[in-house]
């Protein structure tokens, strides 16, 4: 049996020797065998795509073994006289139990690099794939196509075609001369089968590629039939195949002393160090207030928006014209859709050309006529690249302009200047609204309104405002109605869940507080999305929604877009989600959810740039799946420290929510109405945000029942009281004298506090202060993210997930619904028992003075009188010392039977026997 370790690539390694890069190679050690990859000079994110193969001498001991993967920097390439030729860059230890049993079960996983010692400077991660190969299995040829097309953005359904020749990397990957394979001594091809079967050393050969093989010799663990001659292993590098898209990655728990990646580590954050201007050095005081757009990597794009054309000439004999537009830039070409029989077409399509591929000096926009045999030329516009204006954020987009078309020789065939054309209409009302606004947290006085027959609402409001009666409705009508009517703008209507709300300000602008800071978010890139996605991001904070451009056909899009929000409250959450655009080619499709990230602003340090890869996860009826990673740069800048600190003592919601509160049912109804209004408004934007996107961002289904979420909340409560339980166990150990020295110290401390009671409160708060200072060194360094363990998403039962994604009302068969109902009844029965026990304890306390048990009540009031007299005569310190020493008495003076007060309380009557 063989162990194959595929080393794909590494990212964000540490620079060494004062240079901007490092000469990285990977060394893998397993069961006394050591191999290494090739060296990639001057690259902080090297790619190897090599496979190293090891012998598994004893498969039964595989679970107890460890695969040690270390990344090294080769200094000998730069300094041949270096004392230490290799410098440590990081390492990963993988337990043998977590190795996949076959290549089909193996997935490419990213492991963060660990330190070797306390003073090691390590950063980055490495992608590995580990699996077992049987002895009789021959290695297959694997080739990867690394040709990468330039990303394109299309907001209206256009297509961008790359006419460049295949890149050198693509040609190299398609060349059979570059294909490599694994060759073992026991897995030789048919030509070398005889030499392999005879037990002798394998012949030293060259494959079709003609490259020299690298050889290593290893002494077997036990002598075989081949004598004492060591076996020769011939190793070739093999490109690692890409992982299957959308697969669930599960890392088994390690056994024994070998420690592998902890459960759920693939869903953790990965800290990065991208070359952002914000992380290069400190900012000045003025730059902290004004946005500098330094949270993203500089990227240049040439955007060409084809809006519309007019008065195009007729090209066919019938006078028809089917126009479309070609946008040419060197070897790149973008084509709009063609419109049939339209001489004034409207396209509204945008094409984006990456600045890294701009090699032409002219941009050509050609209008063509779609024909059966050959498309006809209509006209063109040529732009010099030096004349195209540039724009930097936060500059507004350029307005579209009219350009005259020219023929193939550059002569105009359309004369005259374009006339101004209306592009929209706005109606501004000049009359004040009939319904008064209430911007203050006060109640509007009610009024009497006359009832009349056959009047519309506008006519009644006009009559109430002007005081003039309509001629047709001058007949008197004695009935009146008493109403209090106003537009309440002192409230804040939540359109999202209360737990992660992003806006808590009232609707009236005059009631809003001043901003306390600025939130800057740089949406850098994503990776591991799987397949060719047309991905875009949506970010929401407060009432401001932003959307990035859509990058077509890539699994690793790079947006590099930065957005800024004013912050009015730190107890808010920003939400960033990634979607796959399915409306480009299917107008009736829905955008696919890829994942989302929430960041609470209160957990961020001021003026610090957080750059991490956030895991994107999708919870489906089939289980939890990691759909990729989103690279974000987040920074919160405080502009008013006094207001920010004073805000912790203010209520979350506006005053009107406390003076005239809204019921829970009304809040749910208002939240639903607000979501409908937001979805309608964003659906009319350009480009539109569809309803499924808005619902996913606002979590409209968060209130639905979920057994998985109920378990998670139960364990949250359990962990909340775990501290109290731990203190109780510690005090029980003190009372039982498990550690006599600690018990004696507690006695001394207790006597000091009894003698000096004024030290009790200072001691408590000093203890809290010391705990907080002690925990400062263990404070969280990363922003919070989706916790799969806390959410019980990894261990959820498939039926529980299927129930969670069921519609309302249910659409499942009756037998499934019956089974789930019985399960819910069993759970509710246990909850019912616990609630009954709690009620019984409270009713026993009430029965102490209710004379329901006359003898128990008489005993209790008699003891109460005696205790009152004793406490009146005896000093309080004496009573406290006696009670404290009695509770801390030695186990020799304790009885295993319950105490007398406990027995007395258990005998008190309750109302449980009165239930049917």
Secondary structure as UniProt FT lines:
FT   STRAND          2..11
FT   TURN            17..18
FT   STRAND          24..30
FT   TURN            31..32
FT   STRAND          33..36
FT   TURN            41..42
FT   STRAND          47..55
FT   HELIX           59..64
FT   STRAND          66..74
FT   HELIX           75..77
FT   TURN            80..81
FT   STRAND          86..95
FT   HELIX           96..98
FT   HELIX           103..105
FT   STRAND          109..112
FT   TURN            118..119
FT   STRAND          125..133
FT   TURN            135..136
FT   STRAND          159..162
FT   HELIX           168..174
FT   HELIX           176..178
FT   TURN            185..186
FT   HELIX           190..192
FT   HELIX           193..197
FT   TURN            198..199
FT   TURN            208..209
FT   STRAND          214..218
FT   TURN            225..226
FT   STRAND          231..235
FT   TURN            245..246
FT   TURN            256..257
FT   TURN            263..264
FT   HELIX           265..267
FT   STRAND          270..271
FT   HELIX           277..279
FT   TURN            285..289
FT   STRAND          301..308
FT   TURN            317..318
FT   STRAND          322..329
FT   TURN            330..331
FT   STRAND          332..335
FT   TURN            340..341
FT   STRAND          346..354
FT   HELIX           355..357
FT   STRAND          362..369
FT   STRAND          376..384
FT   HELIX           385..387
FT   TURN            393..394
FT   TURN            408..409
FT   STRAND          437..438
FT   STRAND          447..450
FT   HELIX           457..466
FT   TURN            472..473
FT   STRAND          480..483
FT   STRAND          487..488
FT   TURN            499..500
FT   HELIX           509..511
FT   STRAND          517..527
FT   STRAND          533..541
FT   TURN            542..543
FT   STRAND          544..547
FT   STRAND          551..554
FT   STRAND          558..567
FT   STRAND          573..580
FT   TURN            583..585
FT   TURN            587..588
FT   STRAND          592..600
FT   HELIX           601..603
FT   STRAND          609..620
FT   TURN            621..622
FT   STRAND          623..638
FT   HELIX           641..646
FT   HELIX           647..649
FT   HELIX           656..659
FT   HELIX           664..683
FT   HELIX           691..698
FT   TURN            699..703
FT   HELIX           707..720
FT   HELIX           722..735
FT   TURN            736..737
FT   HELIX           740..755
FT   TURN            756..758
FT   HELIX           759..776
FT   TURN            777..778
FT   TURN            788..792
FT   HELIX           798..804
FT   HELIX           814..846
FT   TURN            847..848
FT   HELIX           854..873
FT   HELIX           876..887
FT   HELIX           891..893
FT   HELIX           900..906
FT   HELIX           912..914
//
